[in-house]
Amino acid sequence: MTMKVLVVGGGGREHAIACALSRSEEVVLLSVMPKHNPGIASLSSDVLIEKETNIPAVVDFAVSRGADYAVIGPEAPLEAGIVDRLEKRGIPCIGPILKAAMLETDKAFCREMMHRHGIAGCPHYRTFYDADDAIRFIRNYDGDLAIKPIGLTGGKGVRIMGEHLDREGAVSYVRSLEGRVVLEERLIGEEFTLQAFVDGKHIVPMPLVQDHKRAFEGDLGPNTGGMGAYSMSDHSLPFVTASDRTKAFEIMKEVVKVMGESGTPYRGVLYGQFMNTARGPMVIEFNARFGDPEAMNVLSLLESDLSSIITRMISGSLSEKEVKFARKATVCKYIVPEGYPDAPRTGEPVVLGDNTPDTLLYYANVEEREGTLYTQSSRTLAFVGIGDTLDAAEHSAESAARSVKGRVRYRRDIGTAALLQKRISHMKELR
């Protein structure tokens, strides 16, 4: 039976979702995106070029085209209540309702929920809505803090004392946010991402991934939306023990349980960003959707039919036995415009080189005119290398990324043995 599936969003994450759905012969893709993504468009039977937050236009398109269900890629339309509106019109969604999406869209809500229900992994924190109060706390705090704006920042709003800011810089940043912040103890360790499919009650984990937020090699420079990520063939990471992974998954299961008991059942992809510390995994944040780039790593490995998984999520019958990932390693490297993220060079031509069978290409923020690709203001495209080992996957991704011509760059160190060893050594020092 043919299923019409609406994919909302036009980035690399959404291209990966569209590719995974398109592996099913029963799926007919519809898509909504703010700009033309050539990768998604080539897979879609019908496309609406529109902002994902123009909810009436998206809903009208979905209804008029007879969408059977929708997959929501980015966070902004979730915050705008797109799931509530689509489901009111009879179109179930992979993405949480507005109140459940607050796990991501309201960092104060998330921390207070974890604290109230005694969920493990919650760092020491304080919530502020007044700049003077927040500044007073910063000046009197003995140590470094993570400063998190209340609301969406596209993964770029968090500033950490001792890493991005000194104390006076923290004061200035809080003032610019008008004091609407969550201030947390600075966590020391190694980050990892655990994503899971959730049907409201049941939760099925995906392979662990490590993202790389910093703009330049050696984890230097400003934070970005993510310069790339890697995963291992055993679906874990060498600096994450089996016990660490179990604890992280138990935290996510408890969050899903609490959300259901609170009358806001969570359905969609739950993204847990953890810091593995000396005292175990601590929650940096939750996201209410696939990560970008992490979606490209895990969906490139998905052997099960994504449409079937989604059908089970909608019916509330999700089970781990129906979800299978290839036992392969992946390395994702994002190509970005020169000057990204602070002053990206836009409108520059990009010429693709040779791609190998072990490397997948995902289009992100890129324009196509008369067969030529041009850079836009954000990440341009991503290569995902797949191999039996991390080294093989990295070699494939590196070869493809290196072949691209134009005023672009990428992080060459993602997925390399040297960078991985740095992570392992750091974790050993902490424990």
C-alpha positions as CSV (number, residue, x, y, z in Angstrom):
1,M,0.0,0.0,0.0
2,T,1.4,3.4,-1.1
3,M,2.1,5.9,1.7
4,K,2.4,9.6,1.1
5,V,5.0,11.0,3.6
6,L,5.6,14.7,4.1
7,V,9.2,15.6,5.2
8,V,9.4,19.1,6.7
9,G,12.8,20.8,6.5
10,G,15.4,21.4,3.8
11,G,18.8,20.6,5.3
12,G,21.3,17.7,5.4
13,R,19.3,16.0,8.2
14,E,16.1,16.1,6.1
15,H,17.9,14.8,3.0
16,A,19.1,11.8,5.1
17,I,15.5,11.3,6.3
18,A,14.2,11.5,2.7
19,C,16.9,9.0,1.5
20,A,16.0,6.5,4.3
21,L,12.3,6.8,3.5
22,S,12.9,6.5,-0.3
23,R,14.4,3.0,0.2
24,S,10.8,1.8,0.6
25,E,8.9,1.2,-2.7
26,E,5.7,2.0,-0.9
27,V,6.7,5.6,0.0
28,V,5.8,8.6,-2.1
29,L,7.6,11.7,-0.7
30,L,6.2,15.2,-0.3
31,S,8.5,17.9,1.0
32,V,8.4,21.4,2.4
33,M,11.6,23.4,2.6
34,P,12.5,27.1,2.8
35,K,15.0,26.9,-0.1
36,H,15.3,24.3,-2.9
37,N,17.4,21.4,-1.7
38,P,18.4,19.5,-4.9
39,G,18.9,16.2,-3.0
40,I,15.4,16.2,-1.4
41,A,13.7,17.6,-4.4
42,S,15.0,14.8,-6.6
43,L,13.3,12.3,-4.3
44,S,10.0,14.1,-4.0
45,S,6.9,13.9,-6.1
46,D,5.8,17.4,-4.9
47,V,7.6,20.2,-3.3
48,L,6.5,23.4,-1.4
49,I,9.1,26.1,-1.1
50,E,8.0,27.8,2.1
51,K,9.3,28.5,5.6
52,E,8.7,25.5,7.9
53,T,7.3,27.9,10.5
54,N,4.5,29.1,8.1
55,I,2.2,26.5,9.7
56,P,-1.0,27.3,7.8
57,A,0.8,26.9,4.5
58,V,2.4,23.6,5.5
59,V,-0.8,22.2,6.8
60,D,-2.8,23.2,3.7
61,F,-0.1,21.6,1.5
62,A,-0.1,18.4,3.6
63,V,-3.9,18.1,3.5
64,S,-4.4,19.0,-0.2
65,R,-1.7,16.4,-1.2
66,G,-3.2,13.7,1.0
67,A,-0.2,13.2,3.3
68,D,-0.6,10.0,5.4
69,Y,1.9,11.2,8.0
70,A,4.6,13.8,8.4
71,V,8.2,13.7,9.7
72,I,9.4,17.0,11.2
73,G,13.1,17.6,10.8
74,P,14.0,21.0,12.4
75,E,13.2,22.3,15.8
76,A,11.6,25.7,14.8
77,P,8.4,24.3,13.5
78,L,8.0,22.1,16.5
79,E,8.2,25.2,18.7
80,A,5.6,26.8,16.4
81,G,3.2,23.9,17.1
82,I,3.3,22.2,13.7
83,V,2.5,18.8,15.1
84,D,-0.5,20.0,17.0
85,R,-1.9,21.6,13.9
86,L,-1.2,18.7,11.6
87,E,-2.6,16.1,13.9
88,K,-5.8,18.2,14.4
89,R,-6.2,17.8,10.7
90,G,-5.8,14.0,10.9
91,I,-2.1,13.8,9.9
92,P,0.0,12.0,12.5
93,C,3.5,13.2,13.0
94,I,6.9,11.9,13.9
95,G,7.7,14.8,16.2
96,P,6.4,15.8,19.6
97,I,3.4,18.1,20.3
98,L,4.2,21.6,21.4
99,K,4.2,20.9,25.1
100,A,6.4,17.8,24.7
101,A,8.8,19.6,22.4
102,M,9.5,21.9,25.4
103,L,12.2,19.3,26.3
104,E,14.2,21.1,23.7
105,T,12.6,24.5,23.2
106,D,12.6,25.5,26.9
107,K,15.8,24.6,28.8
108,A,14.3,25.7,32.1
109,F,11.3,23.3,31.6
110,C,13.7,20.4,30.9
111,R,15.9,21.0,34.0
112,E,12.9,21.6,36.3
113,M,11.2,18.5,35.1
114,M,14.4,16.4,35.7
115,H,14.9,17.9,39.1
116,R,11.2,17.6,40.1
117,H,11.1,13.8,39.2
118,G,14.6,13.0,40.5
119,I,15.9,11.9,37.1
120,A,19.6,11.1,37.1
121,G,22.1,13.0,35.1
122,C,20.9,16.5,35.9
123,P,23.7,19.0,36.7
124,H,23.5,21.7,39.4
125,Y,21.6,24.6,37.8
126,R,19.7,27.8,38.5
127,T,17.1,29.4,36.3
128,F,17.0,33.2,35.8
129,Y,14.6,35.7,34.2
130,D,16.3,38.9,35.5
131,A,19.7,40.0,34.3
132,D,20.8,41.6,37.6
133,D,20.0,38.4,39.5
134,A,21.9,36.2,37.0
135,I,24.9,38.5,37.0
136,R,25.0,38.6,40.8
137,F,25.0,34.7,40.7
138,I,27.9,34.6,38.2
139,R,30.0,37.1,40.1
140,N,29.6,35.1,43.4
141,Y,29.9,31.6,41.9
142,D,33.2,29.8,42.7
143,G,33.9,28.1,39.4
144,D,32.9,28.0,35.7
145,L,29.4,27.9,34.4
146,A,27.6,26.9,31.2
147,I,25.3,29.7,30.1
148,K,22.2,28.5,28.2
149,P,19.6,30.9,26.7
150,I,16.0,29.9,27.4
151,G,14.7,29.2,23.9
152,L,16.0,27.9,20.6
153,T,19.5,28.9,19.4
154,G,20.1,26.2,16.7
155,G,22.8,24.6,18.8
156,K,24.9,27.7,18.9
157,G,23.7,29.7,21.9
158,V,25.5,27.9,24.7
159,R,28.6,29.7,26.1
160,I,30.9,28.1,28.6
161,M,33.1,30.0,31.0
162,G,36.7,28.9,30.8
163,E,36.2,27.8,27.2
164,H,34.3,30.6,25.3
165,L,34.1,33.3,27.9
166,D,35.8,34.7,31.0
167,R,33.7,35.9,33.9
168,E,33.2,39.4,32.5
169,G,32.4,38.0,29.1
170,A,29.8,35.8,30.8
171,V,28.3,38.9,32.4
172,S,28.1,40.7,29.1
173,Y,26.5,37.7,27.4
174,V,23.9,37.3,30.1
175,R,23.1,41.0,29.8
176,S,22.6,40.6,26.0
177,L,20.1,37.8,26.7
178,E,18.2,40.1,29.2
179,G,18.9,37.5,31.9
180,R,16.7,34.8,30.5
181,V,19.1,32.0,31.1
182,V,19.8,28.7,32.7
183,L,23.2,28.7,34.5
184,E,24.7,25.3,35.1
185,E,27.9,23.8,36.5
186,R,30.5,23.4,33.8
187,L,30.7,19.7,33.0
188,I,34.1,18.2,32.3
189,G,34.3,15.1,30.1
190,E,33.6,13.8,26.7
191,E,30.4,14.4,24.8
192,F,28.3,11.7,23.1
193,T,24.9,11.6,21.5
194,L,22.3,8.9,22.0
195,Q,19.2,9.1,19.8
196,A,16.1,7.0,20.1
197,F,12.8,6.3,18.3
198,V,9.9,6.8,20.7
199,D,6.2,6.0,20.3
200,G,5.0,7.6,23.5
201,K,5.8,4.6,25.7
202,H,8.4,2.4,24.0
203,I,11.9,3.6,23.2
204,V,14.4,2.1,20.9
205,P,18.1,3.3,20.9
206,M,20.3,4.1,17.9
207,P,24.1,3.8,17.6
208,L,26.1,6.3,19.7
209,V,27.6,9.2,17.8
210,Q,30.0,12.0,18.7
211,D,29.4,15.4,17.1
212,H,32.1,18.1,16.6
213,K,30.7,21.5,17.3
214,R,33.8,23.6,17.1
215,A,34.6,25.2,13.7
216,F,38.3,24.2,13.3
217,E,40.7,21.3,13.7
218,G,41.7,20.5,17.2
219,D,38.3,21.6,18.6
220,L,39.2,25.2,18.2
221,G,37.1,28.2,17.2
222,P,33.4,29.1,17.7
223,N,30.6,26.6,18.0
224,T,28.7,25.7,14.9
225,G,25.6,23.7,14.0
226,G,28.1,20.7,13.8
227,M,31.1,20.2,11.5
228,G,30.7,16.4,11.4
229,A,30.4,13.3,13.5
230,Y,31.5,9.6,13.7
231,S,30.1,6.3,14.9
232,M,31.8,3.0,15.6
233,S,31.0,-0.5,14.2
234,D,30.0,-1.8,17.6
235,H,27.5,1.1,17.9
236,S,29.3,2.4,21.1
237,L,32.3,4.7,21.6
238,P,35.6,3.7,23.0
239,F,35.4,6.2,25.9
240,V,31.8,5.1,26.8
241,T,31.5,1.9,28.8
242,A,28.6,-0.5,28.6
243,S,27.5,0.8,32.0
244,D,27.7,4.4,30.8
245,R,25.5,3.7,27.8
246,T,23.0,1.8,29.9
247,K,22.8,4.7,32.4
248,A,22.3,7.2,29.5
249,F,19.5,5.0,28.0
250,E,17.8,4.6,31.4
251,I,17.8,8.4,31.8
252,M,16.0,8.7,28.4
253,K,13.5,6.0,29.3
254,E,12.7,7.8,32.5
255,V,12.1,11.0,30.7
256,V,9.7,9.3,28.3
257,K,7.9,7.7,31.2
258,V,7.6,11.0,33.1
259,M,6.4,12.8,30.0
260,G,3.7,10.2,29.5
261,E,2.6,10.3,33.1
262,S,2.4,14.1,33.0
263,G,-0.1,14.1,30.2
264,T,2.3,15.1,27.4
265,P,3.3,11.8,25.8
266,Y,6.5,12.1,23.7
267,R,6.4,10.7,20.1
268,G,9.2,11.2,17.7
269,V,13.0,11.0,17.8
270,L,14.5,11.9,21.2
271,Y,18.1,13.2,21.1
272,G,20.1,12.9,24.2
273,Q,23.3,14.9,24.3
274,F,25.4,13.6,27.2
275,M,28.7,14.5,28.8
276,N,30.5,11.5,30.1
277,T,32.1,12.7,33.3
278,A,34.0,11.2,36.2
279,R,30.6,10.6,37.9
280,G,29.0,9.1,34.8
281,P,26.8,10.4,32.0
282,M,25.3,13.8,32.6
283,V,22.6,15.4,30.5
284,I,23.8,18.5,28.5
285,E,20.4,18.8,26.8
286,F,17.6,17.0,25.0
287,N,16.5,17.7,21.4
288,A,13.1,16.9,20.1
289,R,14.3,15.6,16.7
290,F,17.2,14.0,14.9
291,G,20.6,15.7,15.3
292,D,22.3,17.3,12.4
293,P,24.8,15.8,11.5
294,E,24.1,12.7,13.7
295,A,21.0,11.8,11.6
296,M,23.2,11.2,8.6
297,N,25.4,8.8,10.6
298,V,22.7,6.6,11.9
299,L,20.2,6.7,9.0
300,S,23.0,5.8,6.6
301,L,23.3,2.5,8.7
302,L,19.6,1.8,9.0
303,E,18.8,-1.6,7.5
304,S,15.2,-1.7,8.6
305,D,12.4,0.1,6.6
306,L,12.1,3.5,8.2
307,S,8.5,3.8,7.0
308,S,7.6,0.6,8.9
309,I,9.3,1.9,12.0
310,I,7.3,5.1,11.7
311,T,4.1,3.2,11.3
312,R,4.8,1.3,14.5
313,M,5.6,4.6,16.3
314,I,2.3,6.0,15.2
315,S,0.4,2.9,16.3
316,G,2.3,2.7,19.6
317,S,3.7,-0.8,18.8
318,L,7.4,0.1,18.5
319,S,9.7,-2.8,19.3
320,E,13.5,-3.1,19.2
321,K,13.3,-6.3,17.1
322,E,12.0,-4.3,14.1
323,V,14.9,-1.8,14.2
324,K,18.3,-2.9,12.8
325,F,21.4,-1.0,12.0
326,A,24.4,-2.2,10.0
327,R,27.5,-3.1,12.1
328,K,29.6,-0.6,10.3
329,A,31.5,2.6,11.3
330,T,30.6,6.0,9.8
331,V,32.4,9.3,9.5
332,C,30.5,12.5,8.4
333,K,32.4,15.5,7.2
334,Y,30.6,18.8,6.5
335,I,31.7,21.0,3.7
336,V,31.2,24.7,4.7
337,P,31.8,28.0,3.0
338,E,35.1,29.8,3.7
339,G,34.5,32.2,6.6
340,Y,31.9,30.0,8.3
341,P,30.4,30.5,10.8
342,D,31.1,34.2,11.4
343,A,31.4,35.5,7.8
344,P,30.6,32.8,5.3
345,R,31.3,33.4,1.6
346,T,28.0,33.0,-0.1
347,G,27.2,32.5,-3.8
348,E,30.5,30.7,-4.5
349,P,30.5,27.8,-7.0
350,V,31.1,24.3,-5.6
351,V,32.3,21.5,-7.9
352,L,32.0,17.9,-6.7
353,G,34.7,15.4,-7.3
354,D,34.6,11.7,-7.6
355,N,32.5,9.8,-5.0
356,T,33.1,6.2,-4.0
357,P,30.4,3.6,-3.4
358,D,31.3,3.6,0.3
359,T,30.5,7.4,0.6
360,L,27.1,9.0,0.7
361,L,26.4,12.6,-0.2
362,Y,23.8,14.7,1.6
363,Y,22.9,18.2,0.4
364,A,22.4,20.9,3.0
365,N,22.3,24.6,2.6
366,V,23.2,24.8,-1.1
367,E,21.7,26.5,-4.2
368,E,21.6,24.9,-7.6
369,R,21.5,27.1,-10.7
370,E,21.8,25.7,-14.2
371,G,23.5,22.5,-12.9
372,T,26.0,24.4,-10.7
373,L,26.0,24.3,-6.9
374,Y,26.6,27.5,-5.0
375,T,27.3,28.1,-1.3
376,Q,24.8,29.8,1.0
377,S,25.2,31.1,4.5
378,S,25.3,27.8,6.4
379,R,26.7,24.3,6.0
380,T,26.8,23.3,2.3
381,L,26.9,19.5,2.0
382,A,28.1,16.5,3.8
383,F,29.9,13.3,3.0
384,V,29.3,10.1,5.1
385,G,32.0,7.4,4.7
386,I,31.0,3.9,5.7
387,G,33.4,1.1,6.5
388,D,34.1,-2.0,8.6
389,T,36.4,0.2,10.7
390,L,36.5,3.8,11.7
391,D,39.8,4.2,9.7
392,A,38.1,2.9,6.5
393,A,35.1,5.1,7.0
394,E,37.3,8.2,7.6
395,H,39.4,7.4,4.6
396,S,36.2,7.3,2.4
397,A,34.8,10.6,3.8
398,E,38.1,12.3,3.6
399,S,38.7,11.3,0.0
400,A,35.3,12.6,-1.0
401,A,35.6,15.9,0.9
402,R,39.1,16.6,-0.4
403,S,37.9,16.2,-4.0
404,V,35.4,19.2,-3.7
405,K,36.6,22.4,-5.5
406,G,35.6,25.9,-4.5
407,R,35.9,28.5,-1.7
408,V,35.0,25.9,0.9
409,R,36.6,24.0,3.8
410,Y,36.0,21.2,6.2
411,R,37.4,19.6,9.4
412,R,40.0,17.1,8.3
413,D,40.5,15.6,11.8
414,I,37.0,14.2,12.3
415,G,37.1,10.5,12.6
416,T,40.9,10.3,12.7
417,A,42.8,8.0,15.0
418,A,44.7,10.9,16.6
419,L,41.5,12.8,17.6
420,L,39.8,9.6,18.9
421,Q,42.9,8.8,21.0
422,K,42.7,12.3,22.5
423,R,39.1,11.6,23.6
424,I,40.1,8.2,25.1
425,S,43.1,9.7,27.0
426,H,41.0,12.5,28.4
427,M,38.4,10.0,29.7
428,K,41.2,7.9,31.3
429,E,42.5,11.1,33.0
430,L,39.1,11.8,34.5
431,R,38.6,8.3,35.8
